[in-house]
Amino acid sequence: MTAFLIIAVLVLVAIAIWQMTKIFELSQIKSDNSEVATDKDNKYNGYLLFAFLIFIYGITIFSFWKYSKMLLPEAASEHGAEYDSLMLWSFVIIFIVQTLTQALLHYFGYKYRGEKGKKALFYADNDRLEFIWTIIPVVVLAGLILWGLYTWTNIMDVNDEDDPLIVELYAQQFNWTARYGGEDNVLGDANVRMIDIDRANVLGLDEADPNATDDIIVKELHLPVGRKVNFKMRSQDVLHSAYMPHFRAQMNCVPGMITEFSYTPIYTTEEMRQNPDVMEKVKRTNAIRAERAAKGEDNSDPWQFDYILLCNKICGKSHYNMQMKIIVETEEEYNKWIAEQQTFGKTMLASAQ
Amino acid sequence: MSATAHAHVDDHSNDDHGHHHHKETFVTKYIFSQDHKMISKQYLITGLIMGAIGIAMSILFRMQLAWPGESFPVFEALLGKWAPDGVMDADIYLALVTIHGTIMVFFVLTAGLSGTFSNLLIPLQIGARDMASGFLNMVSYWLFFLSSIIMLFSLFVEAGPAAAGWTVYPPLSALPMAQPGSGMGMTLWLVSMAIFIASSLLGSLNYIVTVINLRTKGMSMTRLPLTIWAFFVTAVIGVISFPVLLSAALLLIMDRSFGTSFFLSDIFIQGEVLHYQGGSPVLYEHLFWFLGHPEVYIVLLPALGITSEVMSTNARKPIFGYRAMIASIIAIAFLSTIVWGHHMFISGMNPFLGSVFTFTTLLIAIPSAVKAFNYITTLWKGNLQLNPGMLFSIGLVSTFISGGLTGIILGDSTLDINVHDTYFVVAHFHLVMGISALYGLFAGVYHWFPKMFYGRMMNKNLGYVHFWITAVCAYGVFFPMHFVGMAGVPRRYYQNTAFPMFDELTDVQILITMFAIIAAFAQLIFVYNFISSIFYGKKGPQNPWKSNTLEWTTPIEHIHGNWPGEIPHVHRWAYDYSKTREDGEYVIPGQDFVPQTVPMQENEEEMHH
């Protein structure tokens, strides 16, 4: 594949050089040696403008054909479907406008290339035309704005209806920690000033707060499928961003404040692994990894799909590797898992001994 | 020296031009010059040098992205201790990304573009002897030069240059323990930017005053070429928004050096709690983007202005919808100051505020669409002279549309959630402001080169080769990049190897890097053409593009005060190309253009308003 791409680029370069030399030859034949475009220049560059239009379409089609499959799979959250359809319609509009305007621009460049003696049309104004192409974007954008704002308001309405699971995402250079409210589903108070590394109070929980005692602190995020999750985000040092692309979810983690995001996962990790697009992607990726393994390179273990939480706000040297695995599972599996975790109270007791 | 003092001075002869009341020395002519034409060349050359450095940096980090962790001798040669055994270090990767952004946005596309062409064209196209204050203009350039030197010097400090991204969000940029680049490197970055802002403000105030006060007789605001409108409005938004960046920089300097807590609160780093309490990084984001977003238009509007002028001249047609073009420039400028929050949808600010910013942001698409359609209509039924400047103008409209359209996605708070800070954003803004503004810069250089360098013209064939390779590569780099972003790859990742889900995107990264390398080498063609044309370029006539605007009525040789004798008066707008009388003959028979200095003819209608 890489070899193919390199060859493709080299071919393009070769074409460019060939064109270059051709232009040079052409320029040397003619006697007129002014640096202002002649009819011949206009002609060749007019043709090239037309060719460029085809190139733009070509690279668009090539990219869609080649890269569409690499995009994120179907959204794994409830609001994600709405997100995806808004995205799709925006793209449809964009591509209609892009195709038409680029065609007009480059075709006019080709069609009206200059010739000696040709007369351009003195055409300075047309109120009706200008009104039309002001009003069309107004109407289209009004539609997009309304749809977008409606969706946005729904997504960003973080409330306590439907008994959401409360989870804190805690960011620091360069890892993530998750904290669950425990039995009472209420997070205990916390502040970085209460961090006590020696006693393993790494998130700065208020030991005197009874809500904190049953909190559960983990390094792997488990979520029950079908239940709304309200995330409360904190950072202890610099800005981070909790990016969960499969759920169409992202929110910055800001030192000094608690930010929020909420979504409902709708597919378990197992279900997502059975998604045909995901299976294809895993297959392709593992083929690449097998190739690497054959060459004895690193980073070649076979991959199994998992949801992932990435840091998406530049945060320092290891920003590129700040991640946490997310596991969406059935309610029973989740309950079983959470029951096995140690509570904050127990950790404190253990460290006191 | 007062510019008006030259109003009555004649240009005696060709060989002793420039020697008026006083003798010019090398220093006053080439270094501490107060002549706008010389200052514009100083801006251009400084900007191009900075541009070469910025582009070279991008090639280095593109190589790292395509071939992560691979050893390259060029890394070792250029990065030294930051690339042990030729493998790029993660810290220097971030530094390269940061300085690339800073240099390209501020030093190349703000100072290099606006500084060059505002200085060159404002006095020449409005009919003024010079800027309102030649001295402030000189100070403006030298502050810019000083800030460039400090920025370059910061590359050599021991702990490395600033590396917190070009937006330098605190706390990362405020805490030296968070990142080595946030030590001396960041201090120098902030000092450099503070000086840069001072330079920009001096320049902008000068442009505004000059445009308002020094227009020649007959040059009403509605007869100004669109270049001047663009520079004027750009200067206005610069004056409104740059001071806010200065306040952000000052507060950040105080947080860093004097222990204040404007942007910092509740921080625990490297095993200890810091004393900061009560500040908010979100405040910094607001202040930064209050400039940062208008900055996009500070970069773009001059390019659009240049395109309007170059396109109309070369299409041999008036720009379509002159008044609508002015209205859309003003609308864009106004809206640009109230959309900054679209960079912050997921910063933790109130989501309702996000709704407001979505609304204002998508509104900006309307004047932008009007501009795009007007450009296309300007080409319609033209007699297009496809000079290199014209091709770059057409290229600008193309990338402005392609890049602008994806803004509809990013400006929508909902859709922004999942593409925010991914390569989708990188692809979007590089096309719409980076490439478009660079095309504007190139269009301007090819078009006004004869005006800058004493009638010499750049080689058109090299210009064509430069354009076509650049145009193909620009799309080759940034079109596929949208897909990388939609696959979820975050920007500012040193490598994507930590996530198997990104494995198959390596091929795309390689393709992008190949195009980027070719594009970078294609710029050498421009550099060669530029330098050799300064010395050996063919001399063209006084008005090589048969243009209407006033700058082509000045003599080829530069003189103080621009015009020997009286400043010409203006009798019409700048776009009477191919205007015909009722009998179908051109207004001036045999000539398809009517310079602004030509009085209205008998039976001629003033058709544009």
Contacts between the chains, C-beta under 8 A, distances in Angstrom:
chain1	res1	chain2	res2	distance
A	1	B	507	5.1
A	2	B	506	7.8
A	2	B	507	5.8
A	2	B	510	5.7
A	5	B	507	5.9
A	5	B	510	5.9
A	5	B	511	4.8
A	5	B	514	7.2
A	6	B	510	7.4
A	6	B	514	6.7
A	8	B	511	7.8
A	9	B	476	8.0
A	9	B	511	6.9
A	9	B	514	4.2
A	9	B	515	6.8
A	9	B	518	7.2
A	12	B	472	6.8
A	12	B	476	7.7
A	12	B	518	7.9
A	13	B	518	6.0
A	16	B	465	7.7
A	16	B	468	6.9
A	16	B	469	5.3
A	16	B	472	7.1
A	16	B	518	7.9
A	19	B	465	7.7
A	19	B	468	6.8
A	20	B	465	4.7
A	23	B	461	5.3
A	23	B	464	5.7
A	23	B	465	6.6
A	24	B	461	6.0
A	27	B	460	7.9
A	27	B	461	4.7
A	33	B	538	7.1
A	34	B	538	7.2
A	34	B	540	7.0
A	35	B	457	3.8
A	35	B	458	6.7
A	35	B	459	6.4
A	35	B	460	4.8
A	35	B	537	7.5
A	35	B	538	5.5
A	35	B	540	6.2
A	35	B	544	7.5
A	36	B	385	7.4
A	36	B	387	6.5
A	36	B	457	7.8
A	36	B	460	7.4
A	36	B	540	7.1
A	36	B	544	5.8
A	36	B	545	7.0
A	37	B	385	5.0
A	37	B	386	5.3
A	37	B	387	4.6
A	37	B	390	7.7
A	37	B	460	6.5
A	41	B	386	6.1
A	41	B	387	7.8
A	41	B	460	6.7
A	41	B	464	7.4
A	42	B	384	6.6
A	42	B	385	6.5
A	42	B	386	4.8
A	45	B	386	3.9
A	45	B	391	6.3
A	45	B	464	6.5
A	46	B	384	7.4
A	46	B	386	6.4
A	48	B	468	6.2
A	49	B	386	7.7
A	49	B	391	7.9
A	49	B	394	6.9
A	52	B	468	7.8
A	52	B	471	6.4
A	52	B	472	7.6
A	55	B	472	6.4
A	55	B	475	7.3
A	56	B	398	7.5
A	56	B	402	7.8
A	56	B	475	6.3
A	59	B	475	5.7
A	59	B	476	6.8
A	59	B	479	5.2
A	59	B	480	7.7
A	60	B	479	7.0
A	63	B	479	5.8
A	63	B	480	5.3
A	63	B	482	7.8
A	63	B	483	5.8
A	67	B	480	6.5
A	67	B	483	4.0
A	67	B	487	7.8
A	67	B	508	6.3
A	68	B	483	7.6
A	70	B	483	6.6
A	70	B	487	5.0
A	70	B	504	5.6
A	70	B	505	6.0
A	70	B	508	7.5
A	71	B	483	6.7
A	71	B	486	4.9
A	71	B	487	5.3
A	72	B	418	7.7
A	72	B	486	6.9
A	72	B	487	6.3
A	72	B	488	5.3
A	83	B	414	6.4
A	83	B	415	7.2
A	83	B	417	7.2
A	83	B	418	6.8
A	86	B	412	7.5
A	86	B	414	6.0
A	86	B	415	6.2
A	87	B	409	7.1
A	87	B	415	5.6
A	90	B	408	5.9
A	90	B	409	5.4
A	90	B	412	7.0
A	90	B	415	6.4
A	91	B	409	7.7
A	93	B	408	7.4
A	94	B	405	4.5
A	94	B	406	6.9
A	94	B	408	6.3
A	94	B	409	7.5
A	97	B	401	7.7
A	97	B	405	6.0
A	98	B	401	6.7
A	98	B	402	6.3
A	98	B	405	5.7
A	101	B	372	6.4
A	101	B	373	7.8
A	101	B	376	6.6
A	101	B	401	5.1
A	102	B	398	6.2
A	102	B	401	6.6
A	102	B	402	7.4
A	104	B	376	5.0
A	105	B	375	7.6
A	105	B	376	5.3
A	105	B	379	7.0
A	105	B	394	6.6
A	105	B	397	5.7
A	105	B	398	5.9
A	105	B	401	7.4
A	106	B	394	7.6
A	106	B	398	7.3
A	108	B	376	6.5
A	108	B	379	4.0
A	108	B	380	5.5
A	108	B	382	7.6
A	108	B	384	8.0
A	109	B	379	6.1
A	109	B	384	6.4
A	109	B	386	7.5
A	109	B	394	5.4
A	112	B	315	7.7
A	112	B	379	6.1
A	112	B	380	7.0
A	112	B	381	6.1
A	112	B	382	4.7
A	112	B	383	6.9
A	112	B	384	5.1
A	113	B	384	5.3
A	113	B	386	6.2
A	114	B	316	7.3
A	114	B	382	7.8
A	114	B	383	4.6
A	114	B	384	4.9
A	114	B	385	4.7
A	114	B	386	6.9
A	115	B	383	7.1
A	118	B	383	4.6
A	119	B	383	6.8
A	119	B	578	6.1
A	119	B	580	7.8
A	119	B	592	7.4
A	120	B	315	6.5
A	120	B	316	4.2
A	120	B	317	4.6
A	120	B	381	6.5
A	120	B	382	4.7
A	120	B	383	4.1
A	120	B	577	6.6
A	120	B	578	4.1
A	120	B	592	7.1
A	121	B	317	6.7
A	121	B	380	7.7
A	121	B	381	4.0
A	121	B	382	7.5
A	121	B	578	7.1
A	122	B	317	6.9
A	122	B	318	6.4
A	122	B	576	8.0
A	122	B	577	7.3
A	122	B	578	5.1
A	122	B	579	4.8
A	122	B	580	6.2
A	122	B	607	7.5
A	123	B	317	6.6
A	123	B	318	7.2
A	123	B	320	6.6
A	123	B	377	7.5
A	123	B	380	7.4
A	123	B	381	6.7
A	124	B	318	4.4
A	124	B	319	7.9
A	124	B	320	6.8
A	124	B	321	7.8
A	124	B	322	6.6
A	124	B	575	6.9
A	124	B	607	5.8
A	124	B	608	5.1
A	125	B	320	7.3
A	125	B	321	6.0
A	125	B	322	7.4
A	125	B	323	7.6
A	125	B	607	7.9
A	125	B	608	6.8
A	126	B	320	7.8
A	126	B	321	7.7
A	129	B	377	7.2
A	130	B	321	5.3
A	130	B	324	5.2
A	130	B	370	6.8
A	130	B	373	7.8
A	130	B	374	7.6
A	133	B	369	6.5
A	133	B	370	6.4
A	133	B	373	4.4
A	134	B	366	6.3
A	134	B	369	7.6
A	134	B	370	5.7
A	136	B	369	8.0
A	137	B	365	5.8
A	137	B	366	5.0
A	137	B	369	4.3
A	137	B	370	8.0
A	138	B	366	5.9
A	141	B	362	4.9
A	141	B	363	7.4
A	141	B	365	5.7
A	141	B	366	6.8
A	141	B	408	7.6
A	144	B	362	6.6
A	144	B	408	6.6
A	144	B	412	6.6
A	145	B	358	6.5
A	145	B	359	5.9
A	145	B	362	5.1
A	145	B	412	7.7
A	148	B	358	6.0
A	148	B	362	7.9
A	148	B	412	4.2
A	148	B	413	6.6
A	148	B	414	4.8
A	148	B	415	6.9
A	149	B	355	5.2
A	149	B	358	6.2
A	149	B	359	7.3
A	149	B	413	7.6
A	149	B	414	7.9
A	151	B	414	4.5
A	152	B	351	6.9
A	152	B	354	6.5
A	152	B	355	6.2
A	152	B	358	6.9
A	152	B	412	7.9
A	152	B	413	4.6
A	152	B	414	4.4
A	153	B	351	7.3
A	153	B	355	6.8
A	155	B	414	6.5
A	155	B	417	7.2
A	156	B	351	3.6
A	156	B	354	7.1
A	157	B	351	8.0
A	172	B	268	7.9
A	173	B	178	6.8
A	173	B	269	7.4
A	191	B	266	6.4
A	192	B	266	4.9
A	192	B	267	6.6
A	192	B	268	3.8
A	192	B	273	5.9
A	193	B	266	7.3
A	193	B	268	7.8
A	193	B	273	5.3
A	195	B	268	5.3
A	195	B	273	7.0
A	197	B	271	6.6
A	204	B	268	7.1
A	236	B	266	7.6
A	236	B	267	7.0
A	236	B	268	4.5
A	236	B	269	7.3
A	237	B	171	6.6
A	237	B	175	7.5
A	237	B	178	6.2
A	237	B	267	5.9
A	237	B	268	6.6
A	237	B	269	4.4
A	238	B	170	8.0
A	238	B	171	4.6
A	238	B	172	4.1
A	238	B	175	7.1
A	238	B	178	5.2
A	238	B	269	8.0
A	239	B	169	5.5
A	239	B	171	7.0
A	239	B	172	6.5
A	239	B	281	5.7
A	241	B	346	7.1
A	241	B	420	7.8
A	241	B	421	6.5
A	243	B	421	7.6
A	243	B	488	7.7
A	243	B	490	6.6
A	245	B	418	6.0
A	245	B	488	3.6
A	248	B	417	6.1
A	248	B	418	4.6
A	249	B	417	6.8
A	249	B	418	7.6
A	250	B	346	5.2
A	250	B	417	5.2
A	250	B	418	6.4
A	250	B	420	5.8
A	250	B	421	8.0
A	251	B	346	5.2
A	251	B	348	7.0
A	252	B	346	5.7
A	252	B	347	5.1
A	252	B	348	5.3
A	254	B	280	7.3
A	254	B	281	5.6
A	254	B	282	6.3
A	254	B	347	7.3
A	254	B	348	4.9
A	255	B	171	5.9
A	255	B	264	7.2
A	255	B	265	6.1
A	255	B	266	5.4
A	255	B	267	5.3
A	255	B	281	6.8
A	256	B	264	7.4
A	256	B	265	3.0
A	256	B	266	4.6
A	256	B	267	7.8
A	256	B	278	7.6
A	256	B	279	6.8
A	256	B	280	5.9
A	256	B	281	7.4
A	257	B	265	7.7
A	257	B	280	6.7
A	257	B	282	7.5
A	257	B	348	6.1
A	259	B	348	3.9
A	281	B	501	7.4
A	281	B	504	7.2
A	284	B	504	5.4
A	285	B	500	5.7
A	285	B	501	7.3
A	285	B	503	4.7
A	285	B	504	5.7
A	288	B	503	5.1
A	288	B	504	6.2
A	288	B	506	7.8
A	289	B	500	7.3
A	289	B	503	6.8
A	299	B	497	5.4
A	303	B	500	3.8
A	303	B	501	7.8
A	303	B	503	7.5
A	305	B	501	7.8
A	308	B	499	6.7
A	308	B	501	7.0
A	310	B	488	7.7
A	310	B	490	6.0
A	310	B	499	7.2
A	311	B	490	7.6
A	312	B	420	7.2
A	312	B	421	4.8
A	312	B	422	7.3
A	312	B	490	4.3
A	313	B	169	7.6
A	313	B	421	6.5
A	314	B	94	6.7
A	314	B	164	6.5
A	314	B	165	4.6
A	314	B	169	7.6
A	314	B	172	6.6
A	314	B	492	4.4
A	315	B	172	6.3
A	315	B	178	7.9
A	316	B	94	7.8
A	316	B	172	6.4
A	316	B	178	5.7
A	316	B	179	4.6
A	317	B	90	4.8
A	317	B	91	5.4
A	317	B	94	7.5
A	317	B	179	6.8
A	318	B	90	6.9
A	319	B	94	7.5
A	319	B	492	6.5
A	319	B	493	6.7
A	319	B	494	7.3
A	320	B	90	7.1
A	320	B	493	3.9
A	320	B	494	4.4
A	320	B	495	5.8
A	320	B	496	7.2
A	320	B	498	6.1
A	321	B	498	4.1
A	323	B	498	6.6
A	323	B	499	7.0
